[in-house]
Amino acid sequence: MLNIKDIAAFDNLRTPFYYYDMDLLRKTVEHVASISRKYGIHVHYAIKANVCKPILETISAAGFGADAVSGEEVVHAVSCGFPGSEVMFAGVGKSDREIRAALDCGVGCFNVESLQELEVIAEIAAQLHKTAPVAIRVNPNIDAHTHKYITTGLNENKFGLLESDLPKAAELIKSKPSLEFKGLQLHIGSQITDVDSVFELECQRVNEIVENFEKTGLKVTNIDLGGGLGIDYDDPDGNPVADFETWMSVINRTLKLREDQTVHVEPGRSIVAQCGNLIARVLYVKPGTTKTFVILDAGMNDLIRPALYGAYHKIENLSAHYLRNDEDKECAYDIVGPVCESSDVWGEGRILRESRRGDFVALRSAGAYGQVMASRYNLHEFAPAVYSDEL
């Protein structure tokens, strides 16, 4: 059950809202920092997972870099304490405006995803009389064994260059004085729970790719393995911190490194997901012919993952636990939102303590890809952020 010091503090808050457990965030960040130091791996937080300023300031204070996928994310990262030199700028569709903004911020590296993008970055950097640091994102054609919407490392995905294009990329870099080669980058997908086998396979492929690429005459001094470490959506209390030890130990034992090479990773979800929870109230309990609906005031506009690709979030009745001591009987409910779409469903046949109008309900593990993907569909207001330190 979500740990709340005093549920009465929620009474004066308008629902729905995102509740962030900052103690858990700090614990997670400290753990990641410790493991990364142990293995000498540089961490760049993936900004896209959550962009709340207090969260980013906590992460940047730990000495992490950032991974951005838009010019706006680059600028925002720098404003939240990440040094520009520690920001990686990825994304398949960087606009000219975004490239200029990143160069102005002194971005540490552009992770380039096409030959044409490489030419454009070189041209803009030359116009600004600057040198653009670039790494080549390689598509390794690895199945990450995750949902098709969050798989990024297969040949049919839009991300990165194919291995067959790498010699052309190397020649292009060598021919452009406005480019500085930094290394290679990969990212094979998100919410990977088969940690040992998938990341071991990634590292083995990287060993091959680096060896082949260096035959072009360019030295690979930075190897960026992307992110993708999954979390436990089923049992967020039993596993509040993702398995960073296994992930980084696999990298350490599998990747073949020289003394002049540095390894980078880009975790996002695994750092922030478990600290965030979407808090809603029960609007109505509606009996049907064969099922009973619990209708919440939070909908797919607040957290789109379940509607978008059937993602699971644990659901808890906080009022039944904290105010009624779990004395109510358990019931099966279809838990839905207020949005005028049939896909606005949080869960079917979920077992909760008997729920009543006005009860507080928590949708767990919502700190990643929750608030950042919200919309005002049906003109619902954005759910604000509430931080545990403030209550």
C-alpha angles and dihedrals in degrees: 000000000000108000110237122171094209122001089194086075087070093059095084095044123096112236141261101048138148113247116202121198099213093185089060091046091053091046090051094047092049090050093050091047091052094049093045091052090049092057099030093241120149115227124213113184113227102238094200092072094067130348102186108140098227089051094048092046090053091051096044090049088063089064097254124146124225138244113212131186100190137038089246090056090051092053092043092050091054091048089054095055105272110133111241089232089061095051120101115203113209133163136113096243111047109167123218089250092053093048091053091048091051092049090050089053091053092243113203096225144351110222097214119212105184141026091243091052089054090055092048094050090049091051095048093046090051091050090053092044089240136125115237117214108220138186124187117238108218124204102220096188094235124152107227092195093234136113114310091237092060099039111108108163105072125102092247092055119098095234130103136346124298116245089248089063096053097090090053090049091051093051091048092052092049091051095052117076090192092064128079116195113228106169146272130310133196136178120179104182148300138273093028111176098167086080104164100047100035098047092040088055090048092053092047090053090047090054089056095043094050092048092050094043094053088061085076089068097253118118118226107219097158125050115189113192097185121221135272104140108153131224134216106261091171097056111021093162095050092047108025093154122052122238099269091152094063093043096052095038089055089052092047095052099037106039115084107222136181121212090256094056127092127198123219131188131189112210117175116150093037092060102045111018100085095047093060128076132175109227118203139165128235108250098181142355105216122190116214134186096272104003143031121235125214106201115204129195089234118083145173088286087068099042115010101179097095093047094041100052110351095265117179124234122178111242124209133183101225096184093055090052103040101030103030099030094234090289093134119095120257119255137185114242140175101226114208142167134235098253117119095243130097089225092063092105126133096189142335123228093001116169112231136156110270105291129217137191109279096024118143113240127190125212101202133216092026100134094102125060091356114097092022092060097043123125139188094242110162083016092278113162120252112263107245127226121254120189125209090229089064097055 
